[in-house]
Amino acid sequence: MTADNAAETSHKRYAALDLGSNSFHLLLAEFRDQRMVRLHTDRAMVRLAEGLDSECNLAPDVAERALEALRRFAPVIQDLPLDNVRVVGTNTLRAASNRADGFLEAAEAILGAPIEIIAGIEEARLIYSGVMAAADGPPQLRCVVDIGGGSTELVRGVESPRQLQSVSMGCVAFNRRFFESGKIDAGKRNNFIRARRAAQAELQELQHIADEALVMGASGTIKSVARVLNNGELLPILREDLDALADTVASCNTVEAIELPYLEPQRRPVFAAGLAILHGIFRELNIQQMHISPYAIREGIVHDLAGRAAGGDRRADTVANLMERGEIDPGQAKRVANTALQFLGQLNPHAQVAQRRLLHWAADLHEIGLTLSHSSFRKLGAYMIEHADMAGFSKNEQENLAYLVRNQRGDIKAVQEHYGFHPGSELLLCLRLACIVHRDHVDREITGLDLSAEGPGYHLRVPEDWIYQYPAIEDLLALEVQCWEDKGIKLALQHI
């Protein structure tokens, strides 16, 4: 195979790496005639959640165990284009993200790809996408359940999700909470029953999520239970069989005493906790049978990446939906976006696609807070963006978007940088200048204006005849120079 052919083939390949609370999973796949083909899979049971203390610090030995797994995974993805790779961190890294900068930076250095911390609802969406990719038969109502190490995701939908839920209970988290001593039957207090009741309590507001739906389970805990019940096969889990298995495990004195056929040794330490959660789900949601999906979040990520490559980016759909719900003026969003991108093209002709997308989406959403408040719309808009469930977006992307929207005009607020959030001045300057040019919601060409980077700051050249037509803009630009000076960055304004 020639180098050109090899490169062409690599561009059709996609890699998904799920940094879960219990295990890390790698999937390398490609599409042939629109059908996903799994080329390589790998798994490491790192039990990341075990290393998280009460202050959300990650224990060094657990962090090193995780990094060692990533060193094994890295060669599989290192030759792929970055746009074809997505590495996501779920529940444990969500909890530790503000204190795990060192771990995340080390992980990125090993993999050569950034780690995206995703919200529980985004995790649920990707799981559903993966399960649906393997679903057979005509469209029908489904309820998908995925028990992870730190959280459990439940999704109800048909061809697309209608209800997405992420619940804070997982096999590693419950193992620490109920089985840390290693005991199951502790006399008057049976820890298995306590764990099951706790799972049921978490689900009380979701009692109807599985009603009239084909229930499907995904990922390690559920697959492990299915194999134990079905002689190693991934056949459906029946309620009566699960009840019997739960009774058997609950009667064991310790976790180490659990002896079951087809139970993997590395799964045993968290099996009782995962089974208690699953049994609680069956009981609280009145499930009689659960089918097993061979696909889960990794396959969902790969399909998402392929969709982006084909122009079907879910994030763009999310922004469009937010614009509609927020009653944003599409004309103003378009003119600000076009002008901001023109400024960015002058400032940095080689700007990355990801930067251009972020700037475009920030322009699209820059007025999202106006329906709530005219005086505080920037602050409210930023809050909405940072805390909303935005399908397709990572938490890092939402934080960067919120920063741009918050600082589109006025004083530029100081921020605390951390992994995945190192806001530069380029995108913000382009957005702020575009907002100044179109402050009155009027189409206006910027022909003749020239924005460049010079030394430690920027230089904006404005034709005299252009500025003469718009005296209000001249005043706003003078204020802009002062705002950047207050931030310690020079913005030189020159009339030509």
C-alpha positions in Angstrom: 0.0 0.0 0.0 1.4 3.4 -0.9 1.7 6.2 1.6 -1.1 8.1 -0.2 -3.4 5.0 0.0 -2.5 4.5 3.7 -3.4 8.2 4.4 -6.7 7.9 2.5 -7.6 4.8 4.5 -6.7 6.4 7.8 -9.1 9.3 7.0 -12.0 6.8 6.8 -11.1 5.4 10.2 -12.3 6.7 13.5 -11.2 6.1 17.1 -13.3 6.5 20.3 -11.8 6.3 23.7 -14.1 6.2 26.7 -12.4 7.1 30.0 -15.0 5.6 32.3 -15.2 5.4 36.1 -14.7 1.7 36.1 -12.9 0.9 32.8 -11.3 2.5 29.8 -12.5 1.3 26.4 -10.9 1.9 23.0 -12.6 1.3 19.7 -11.0 1.7 16.2 -13.5 1.4 13.4 -14.2 2.4 9.8 -17.2 2.6 7.6 -17.7 0.4 4.5 -20.8 1.1 2.5 -22.2 3.2 5.4 -21.7 0.2 7.7 -19.5 0.4 10.7 -16.8 -2.2 10.9 -14.9 -2.7 14.2 -11.2 -3.0 13.5 -9.7 -3.1 17.0 -11.0 -2.9 20.6 -9.2 -2.8 23.9 -10.2 -2.5 27.5 -8.5 -1.7 30.8 -10.2 -2.1 34.2 -8.7 0.9 35.9 -11.5 1.6 38.4 -10.8 5.3 38.3 -13.6 6.1 40.8 -11.7 4.2 43.5 -9.0 6.8 43.5 -11.3 9.8 44.1 -11.3 11.1 47.7 -14.0 13.2 49.4 -12.4 16.4 48.0 -12.3 15.0 44.4 -8.6 14.5 44.4 -7.3 11.6 42.3 -4.9 9.2 44.1 -1.5 9.1 42.4 -1.4 5.3 42.2 -4.8 5.2 40.5 -3.8 8.0 38.1 -0.6 6.1 37.2 -2.7 2.9 36.6 -4.9 4.9 34.2 -1.9 6.5 32.4 -0.3 3.1 31.9 -3.5 1.9 30.1 -3.4 5.0 27.9 0.2 4.2 26.9 -1.0 0.9 25.6 -3.9 2.5 23.7 -1.8 5.4 22.2 -0.2 3.6 19.2 -3.6 2.7 17.8 -4.8 6.3 17.4 -1.6 8.3 17.0 -1.6 8.2 13.2 -5.2 9.3 12.8 -6.3 12.9 12.0 -7.4 14.6 15.2 -10.8 15.2 13.7 -11.2 11.4 13.6 -10.5 10.9 17.3 -12.6 11.6 20.3 -11.6 11.0 23.9 -14.3 11.5 26.5 -14.2 11.5 30.2 -17.4 10.6 32.1 -18.6 10.6 35.7 -15.3 10.4 37.7 -13.5 12.9 35.5 -16.6 15.2 35.7 -16.2 15.2 39.4 -12.4 15.6 39.4 -12.1 17.9 36.5 -11.3 21.0 38.6 -8.5 19.1 40.4 -7.2 16.7 37.8 -5.4 19.1 35.5 -2.1 17.3 36.0 -3.6 13.9 35.1 -5.5 15.3 32.1 -2.4 17.0 30.7 -0.4 13.8 31.1 -3.1 11.8 29.4 -3.3 14.3 26.5 0.5 14.1 26.1 0.4 10.3 25.9 -2.5 10.2 23.5 -1.8 13.3 21.3 -5.5 14.2 21.5 -7.5 16.4 24.0 -9.8 14.9 26.6 -13.4 16.1 26.5 -15.3 16.0 29.8 -18.9 15.4 28.9 -22.1 15.9 30.9 -24.2 13.0 31.9 -26.9 13.9 29.4 -24.4 13.9 26.6 -23.1 10.6 27.8 -26.7 9.2 27.7 -27.2 10.6 24.1 -24.0 8.9 22.9 -25.0 5.6 24.5 -28.4 5.7 22.8 -26.7 6.5 19.5 -24.5 3.5 19.9 -27.3 1.2 20.9 -29.5 2.3 18.0 -26.6 1.7 15.5 -27.0 -2.0 16.3 -30.8 -2.1 16.7 -32.7 -4.5 14.4 -36.2 -4.4 13.1 -38.7 -1.5 12.5 -38.6 1.6 14.7 -40.2 1.1 18.1 -40.2 2.6 21.6 -37.0 1.7 23.5 -35.6 2.3 26.9 -31.8 2.0 27.1 -30.0 1.4 30.4 -26.3 1.6 30.9 -24.7 1.1 34.4 -21.3 2.6 34.5 -18.7 2.9 37.3 -19.9 6.3 38.6 -23.3 6.9 37.0 -26.2 5.2 35.3 -27.8 6.5 32.1 -31.4 5.8 31.1 -32.8 6.9 27.7 -36.3 6.6 26.3 -36.9 7.1 22.6 -37.6 5.7 19.2 -35.2 6.6 16.4 -33.9 9.5 18.5 -34.0 10.1 22.2 -37.0 11.7 23.8 -36.0 11.5 27.5 -32.4 11.5 28.7 -31.4 10.8 32.3 -28.1 10.4 34.1 -28.3 9.2 37.7 -25.5 9.4 40.2 -25.1 5.7 40.9 -22.5 3.3 39.5 -20.8 0.0 40.3 -17.6 1.5 41.6 -19.3 4.3 43.5 -21.8 1.9 45.1 -19.0 -0.5 45.9 -17.2 2.2 47.9 -20.4 3.2 49.6 -21.8 -0.2 50.5 -19.1 -2.8 50.2 -15.9 -1.1 51.1 -15.4 -3.5 54.0 -15.8 -6.4 51.6 -18.9 -7.7 53.6 -22.2 -8.4 51.9 -24.3 -10.1 54.6 -23.4 -8.2 57.8 -26.0 -9.8 60.0 -28.7 -7.3 60.8 -27.6 -5.1 57.9 -27.4 -6.8 54.5 -25.3 -4.4 52.4 -26.7 -5.8 49.1 -30.2 -5.0 50.1 -29.2 -1.6 51.3 -27.5 -0.9 47.9 -30.6 -2.1 46.0 -32.9 0.1 48.1 -30.6 3.1 47.5 -30.8 2.4 43.7 -34.6 2.3 43.9 -34.7 5.5 45.8 -32.7 7.2 43.0 -35.2 6.1 40.5 -38.4 7.1 42.1 -39.0 10.0 39.8 -38.3 7.9 36.7 -40.8 5.0 37.3 -42.4 5.3 33.9 -39.4 5.7 31.7 -39.6 2.0 30.7 -43.3 1.8 30.3 -44.4 0.0 27.1 -40.9 0.1 25.8 -38.4 -2.6 24.6 -35.8 -2.4 27.4 -32.2 -2.7 26.3 -29.1 -2.9 28.5 -25.5 -1.9 27.5 -22.0 -2.0 28.8 -20.0 -4.0 31.3 -22.2 -4.5 34.4 -25.3 -5.6 32.4 -23.3 -7.8 30.0 -21.6 -9.4 32.9 -24.9 -10.3 34.6 -26.3 -11.6 31.3 -23.3 -13.9 30.8 -23.6 -15.3 34.4 -27.3 -16.0 33.8 -27.1 -17.4 30.3 -24.0 -19.7 30.3 -21.7 -17.0 28.8 -24.1 -15.8 26.1 -25.5 -12.3 25.8 -29.1 -13.4 25.9 -31.9 -11.4 27.5 -32.0 -11.0 31.3 -35.3 -12.3 32.7 -36.8 -10.9 35.9 -37.2 -14.3 37.6 -33.6 -15.2 36.9 -32.3 -11.9 38.1 -34.3 -12.2 41.3 -32.7 -15.6 42.0 -29.2 -14.3 41.3 -29.8 -11.4 43.6 -30.8 -13.7 46.4 -27.7 -15.8 45.8 -25.3 -12.9 46.0 -27.2 -11.3 48.9 -26.7 -14.5 50.9 -22.9 -14.4 50.4 -20.9 -13.3 53.4 -18.3 -11.3 51.5 -17.6 -10.1 48.0 -14.6 -12.5 47.7 -17.0 -15.4 48.4 -19.0 -14.8 45.2 -18.4 -17.8 43.0 -20.4 -17.7 39.8 -19.9 -19.3 36.3 -18.7 -16.9 33.6 -17.9 -14.1 36.0 -14.6 -12.5 35.0 -12.2 -12.2 37.9 -11.6 -8.5 37.2 -15.3 -7.9 37.4 -15.8 -9.6 40.8 -14.8 -6.7 43.0 -17.7 -4.5 41.8 -20.2 -7.3 40.7 -22.3 -7.1 43.9 -22.6 -3.4 43.6 -23.5 -3.5 39.9 -26.0 -6.3 40.4 -27.7 -4.4 43.2 -28.2 -1.4 41.0 -29.5 -3.5 38.1 -31.9 -5.4 40.5 -33.1 -2.0 41.8 -33.7 -0.8 38.3 -35.8 -4.0 37.4 -37.8 -3.6 40.6 -38.5 0.1 40.6 -39.2 0.3 36.8 -41.2 -2.9 36.8 -39.0 -4.5 34.1 -39.6 -8.1 33.2 -37.0 -8.6 30.5 -33.9 -6.7 29.3 -32.3 -7.3 25.9 -28.6 -6.9 25.6 -27.0 -4.5 23.1 -23.5 -5.3 21.7 -22.9 -1.5 21.3 -22.6 1.4 23.7 -21.0 4.7 24.1 -17.9 3.9 22.0 -19.9 3.1 18.9 -22.1 6.2 19.6 -18.9 8.3 19.5 -17.7 6.8 16.3 -21.1 7.4 14.6 -21.0 11.0 15.9 -17.5 11.5 14.4 -18.6 10.1 11.1 -21.6 12.4 11.1 -19.4 15.4 11.7 -17.2 14.4 8.8 -20.3 14.2 6.6 -21.5 17.6 7.6 -24.1 16.4 10.1 -22.6 17.9 13.2 -25.0 17.5 16.1 -23.6 20.6 17.8 -24.8 22.8 14.9 -28.3 21.3 15.4 -28.1 22.1 19.1 -27.1 25.8 18.4 -30.0 26.1 15.9 -32.4 24.7 18.4 -31.2 27.1 21.1 -31.5 30.1 18.7 -35.1 29.1 18.0 -36.0 28.6 21.6 -34.2 31.8 22.7 -36.0 33.8 20.0 -32.6 35.0 18.7 -32.7 37.4 15.7 -31.2 35.2 12.9 -30.2 38.2 10.8 -28.2 39.7 13.6 -26.5 36.4 14.4 -25.6 35.9 10.8 -24.1 39.4 10.3 -22.1 39.2 13.5 -20.8 35.7 12.6 -19.8 36.7 9.1 -18.0 39.9 10.3 -16.3 38.1 13.2 -15.0 35.4 10.8 -13.8 38.0 8.4 -11.7 39.6 11.2 -10.4 36.2 12.2 -9.4 35.5 8.6 -7.3 38.8 8.6 -5.8 38.1 12.0 -5.1 34.4 11.5 -5.6 33.0 8.0 -4.6 29.6 9.3 -7.1 29.4 12.2 -8.2 25.9 13.0 -11.6 24.7 11.9 -12.5 24.2 15.6 -11.7 27.9 16.3 -13.8 29.1 13.4 -16.7 26.9 14.6 -16.5 28.2 18.1 -16.5 31.8 17.0 -19.4 31.2 14.7 -21.5 29.5 17.4 -20.6 32.3 19.9 -21.9 34.8 17.4 -25.0 32.7 16.8 -25.7 32.7 20.5 -24.4 36.1 21.6 -27.9 37.5 22.2 -29.5 34.4 23.8 -30.0 36.2 27.1 -32.0 39.1 25.6 -35.4 37.4 26.1 -34.7 37.4 29.9 -32.9 40.7 30.5 -31.7 43.6 28.4 -29.2 44.9 31.0 -27.8 41.5 32.1 -28.2 39.5 28.9 -24.5 38.7 28.5 -24.2 37.3 32.0 -27.5 35.3 31.7 -26.6 34.1 28.2 -23.2 32.9 29.4 -24.8 31.1 32.4 -27.4 29.4 30.2 -24.7 28.2 27.8 -22.4 26.9 30.5 -25.1 25.0 32.4 -27.5 23.9 29.6 -27.6 20.3 28.3 -26.1 21.0 24.9 -26.2 17.8 22.8 -22.8 17.1 21.1 -20.8 19.6 23.2 -18.2 18.8 25.8 -18.2 20.8 29.0 -15.0 22.4 27.9 -16.6 23.6 24.7 -19.6 25.0 26.6 -17.3 26.9 29.0 -15.3 28.4 26.1 -18.6 29.5 24.4 -19.9 31.0 27.6 -16.7 33.0 28.0 -17.1 34.6 24.6 -20.7 35.4 25.1 -20.1 36.8 28.6 -17.3 39.1 27.3 -18.7 40.2 24.0 -18.7 43.8 25.2 -17.8 45.9 28.3 -15.1 45.0 30.7 -13.2 41.7 30.0 -13.6 39.5 33.1 -10.6 37.7 34.5 -11.0 33.9 34.6 -9.3 31.0 36.2 -7.8 28.8 33.5 -7.7 25.0 33.8 -7.4 22.0 31.5 -9.5 22.5 28.4 -10.1 26.2 29.2 -7.4 28.6 28.2 -9.3 31.4 26.5 -7.1 33.4 24.2 -7.7 37.0 23.0 -8.0 36.3 19.2 -11.5 35.0 19.1 -12.8 37.4 21.7 -11.4 40.4 19.9 -13.0 39.3 16.6 -16.4 38.8 18.3 -16.2 42.1 20.1 -15.3 44.1 17.0 -18.1 42.4 15.0 -20.6 43.3 17.8 -19.4 46.9 17.6 -19.7 47.1 13.8 -23.3 45.7 14.1 -24.4 47.2 17.4 -27.4 48.8 15.7 -28.4 45.5 14.0 -27.6 46.9 10.5 -25.7 45.2 7.7 -22.4 46.9 7.2 -19.4 46.0 5.1 -15.9 46.1 6.7 -14.1 46.5 3.4 -10.9 48.4 4.0 -10.7 47.6 7.7 -7.6 45.6 8.5 -6.9 43.7 11.8 -3.5 42.3 12.4 -1.3 41.0 15.2 1.7 43.1 15.9 4.1 42.4 18.8 2.3 41.6 22.0 -0.9 43.3 20.8 -3.1 44.0 17.8 -3.5 46.8 15.2 -6.8 47.8 13.6 -6.5 50.1 10.6 -9.8 51.9 9.7 -10.3 54.1 6.6 -11.1 57.7 7.4 -14.1 57.8 5.0 -15.5 54.6 6.6 -15.3 55.9 10.1 -16.7 59.3 9.1 -19.9 57.6 8.1 -20.3 56.0 11.5 -19.3 58.4 14.3 -20.9 56.2 17.0 -18.6 53.3 16.0 -15.6 55.6 16.3 -16.5 56.2 20.0 -17.1 52.5 20.6 -13.7 51.6 19.1 -12.0 54.1 21.3 -13.6 52.5 24.3 -12.5 49.1 23.0 -8.9 50.2 23.0 -9.3 51.2 26.7 -10.9 47.8 27.6 -7.9 45.9 26.1 -5.4 48.2 27.8 -7.1 47.5 31.1 -6.4 43.8 30.4 -2.8 44.5 29.6 -3.1 44.0 25.9 -2.4 46.8 23.4 -5.0 47.5 20.6 -3.7 50.2 18.3 -6.3 52.0 16.3 -5.1 53.8 13.2 -7.2 55.9 10.8 -5.9 55.6 7.2 
